Structures are given as structure tokens and as C-alpha cells.
Amino acid sequence: MKTVLAIDPGSSKCGLALVSLDRVLHKTIVSGESILSAITDLSAEYSIDVIVVGNGTGSSRLIDALKSAISIPIETVEEKFSTLKARRRFFEENPPRGLRRLIPRGLLTPDRPIDDYAAVIIAEDYLARKDFPSPACGRGSG
């Protein structure tokens, strides 16, 4: 089984998503200071084949830190449009309720950070580009 740990890096917080070929195993948002310990904890619980890091804010600094602390292969990937796709996925899984459901989704803002959803998108895009069977788009998340 191919298991990818995707990271949507940021200056203060990072999205993490552990995705296999058929589902999302885990997703969370962690502070930039605790990312190494979060990755260490996940690698102790799951067998991670590769870490993919979006090439956005702070990615080079994060990759340098990962390479010195972790022996899992690391790849950098384009994260273009991942936030837009993550926003769309968030509202698919968390449809607006009450009067907010009448507002066009393009005008809505998520009620919480969506960095974890962006990491899921990064992982799914990576898996799709590697010619593996298409992931199940993470409908069962952790």
C-alpha cells in the first residue's frame, strides 16, 4: 500500500494529511513548532512511504529540518490551487447550515482553518500524478 504524508507548510501552522491510495487515514493542523514531533508520532503509528511537501511558504526551511530529523523520502510538489480545492472540499464535507446555506459557496469563508484539507489535496494530487489508482478523495477521514 502506498501511504503519503502530505504537508501544507505555513509560517505559523501546517496542515498534515496521511493518505493511502483509497482513503484519508489522518488529517490535522499543527503549529510550526510542533510539526517534527507530529510527524514522528505519525511515523511511529503508520508506515509512511513518502513525505510530500507543498512548495509554498516556508517549505525550504521545513524540508531542511525534515531531512536532518527523518529518514523517510521527501519530495516537494506544486501546491498551486490547493487552497481553492481545499475550500471546495471543506464545504462538500461541511455544508453550510441555516441561512448560510442560501449564500453562494464562493462567497462563504470556512469557519476554521483548512490547512488539513489543503494537505489532503496535495497528497491526492501527488498520488494521481504517480499513476497509482485514483484515491477515494478522502471521504473517510481521521
Phi, psi and omega per residue, in radians:
M1 nan 2.358 3.094
K2 -1.573 2.096 3.125
T3 -2.096 2.200 -3.076
V4 -2.012 2.312 2.966
L5 -1.790 1.964 -3.124
A6 -1.787 2.482 3.141
I7 -2.185 2.212 2.970
D8 -1.754 1.697 -3.017
P9 -1.296 2.637 3.074
G10 -2.618 2.990 -3.106
S11 -1.316 -0.638 -3.126
S12 -1.938 -0.469 3.141
K13 -2.509 2.727 -3.120
C14 -2.293 2.467 3.016
G15 -1.577 2.398 3.086
L16 -2.157 2.402 3.062
A17 -2.502 2.244 3.065
L18 -1.800 1.992 -2.995
V19 -2.217 2.300 3.016
S20 -1.753 -3.093 -3.124
L21 -1.105 -0.446 -3.045
D22 -2.041 -0.101 3.141
R23 -2.945 2.932 3.030
V24 -1.539 2.132 -3.121
L25 -1.533 -0.578 -3.087
H26 -2.847 2.477 2.996
K27 -2.570 2.510 -3.105
T28 -2.824 2.981 3.019
I29 -2.116 2.275 3.139
V30 -2.222 2.788 3.072
S31 -1.267 2.739 3.127
G32 -1.036 -0.570 -3.119
E33 -1.255 -0.462 -3.053
S34 -1.811 0.165 -3.055
I35 -1.137 -0.705 -3.138
L36 -1.102 -0.737 3.130
S37 -1.197 -0.612 3.096
A38 -1.128 -0.720 3.126
I39 -1.177 -0.713 3.097
T40 -1.055 -0.764 3.116
D41 -1.094 -0.771 3.137
L42 -1.147 -0.678 -3.135
S43 -1.231 -0.401 3.058
A44 -1.325 -0.500 -3.098
E45 -1.605 -0.570 -3.075
Y46 -2.172 2.738 3.030
S47 -1.591 1.887 -3.075
I48 -1.742 2.169 -3.131
D49 -1.452 -0.631 -3.097
V50 -2.717 2.591 3.013
I51 -1.872 2.228 3.077
V52 -2.004 2.281 -3.078
V53 -2.038 2.220 3.051
G54 -1.123 2.527 -3.033
N55 -1.491 0.520 -3.118
G56 -1.557 -2.656 -3.067
T57 -0.891 2.163 3.048
G58 1.261 0.217 -3.052
S59 -1.175 -0.695 -3.099
S60 -1.161 -0.687 3.103
R61 -1.137 -0.724 3.131
L62 -1.140 -0.763 3.142
I63 -1.082 -0.727 3.088
D64 -1.036 -0.763 3.135
A65 -1.148 -0.703 3.140
L66 -1.144 -0.761 -3.105
K67 -1.073 -0.563 -3.134
S68 -1.467 -0.252 -3.057
A69 -1.984 -0.332 -2.981
I70 -2.315 2.484 -3.113
S71 -1.712 0.159 3.118
I72 -1.404 2.431 3.101
P73 -1.009 2.470 -3.087
I74 -2.160 2.324 3.070
E75 -2.231 2.537 3.033
T76 -1.701 2.402 -3.134
V77 -2.283 2.686 3.062
E78 -1.184 2.305 3.135
E79 -1.991 0.420 -3.141
K80 -1.011 2.281 3.125
F81 1.206 0.120 -3.111
S82 -1.143 -0.623 3.137
T83 -1.203 -0.699 3.089
L84 -1.099 -0.775 3.106
K85 -1.150 -0.652 3.140
A86 -1.146 -0.693 3.111
R87 -1.081 -0.777 3.113
R88 -1.072 -0.803 3.135
R89 -1.094 -0.710 3.131
F90 -0.992 -0.825 -3.113
F91 -1.270 -0.432 3.023
E92 -1.153 -0.718 -3.095
E93 -1.512 -0.349 -3.120
N94 -2.313 1.221 -3.071
P95 -1.075 2.519 3.119
P96 -1.061 2.604 -3.130
R97 -2.097 2.885 3.099
G98 1.074 -2.496 -3.122
L99 -1.151 -0.436 3.136
R100 -1.098 -0.429 3.139
R101 -1.197 -0.294 3.131
L102 -1.485 -0.258 3.141
I103 -1.449 2.330 3.080
P104 -0.965 2.388 -3.061
R105 -1.042 -0.517 3.106
G106 -1.118 -0.332 3.128
L107 -1.725 -0.165 -3.122
L108 -1.451 2.647 3.034
T109 -2.016 2.322 3.093
P110 -1.009 2.598 -3.099
D111 -1.501 0.155 3.090
R112 -2.736 2.871 3.080
P113 -1.057 2.587 -3.096
I114 -2.102 0.442 3.139
D115 -1.042 -0.571 3.108
D116 -1.169 -0.668 3.074
Y117 -1.165 -0.660 3.090
A118 -1.087 -0.669 3.102
A119 -1.140 -0.663 3.082
V120 -1.071 -0.778 3.138
I121 -1.077 -0.752 3.120
I122 -1.045 -0.781 3.138
A123 -1.122 -0.793 -3.127
E124 -1.124 -0.714 3.092
D125 -1.087 -0.734 3.111
Y126 -1.072 -0.849 -3.128
L127 -1.100 -0.663 3.126
A128 -1.165 -0.655 -3.139
R129 -1.277 -0.391 -3.120
K130 -1.509 0.200 3.100
D131 1.043 0.528 2.969
F132 -1.498 2.857 3.031
P133 -0.998 2.570 -3.086
S134 -1.057 2.367 3.088
P135 -1.209 2.855 -3.096
A136 -1.391 0.218 3.060
C137 1.171 0.381 2.923
G138 1.169 0.546 -3.112
R139 -1.232 -0.357 3.042
G140 -1.868 1.780 -3.028
S141 -1.958 2.850 -3.118
G142 -1.838 nan nan
